[in-house]
Amino acid sequence: MINYIKLSYQIKRKLSIFSKKVSKNISRPKFKFIFQMIYGFLESNSTLLSNIARASYNNVIV
């Protein structure tokens, strides 16, 4: 049986590590924006800003 809570935590942790590599040497608000945008891409399966915002609004992000 798959533990989805643990799986989602691991995915968010890996995404956070990736975001830190991508956004090296920038401020915390900009890092959080980049993290939320990447997470929104993955969650909504879309590049439309409205869909990303809906996915971000439905889930609590870091």
Secondary structure, DSSP 8 states (H G I E B T S, - for coil): ---HHHHHHHHHHHHHHHHHHHTTT--HHHHHHHHHHHHHHHHHT---HHHHHHHHHHS---
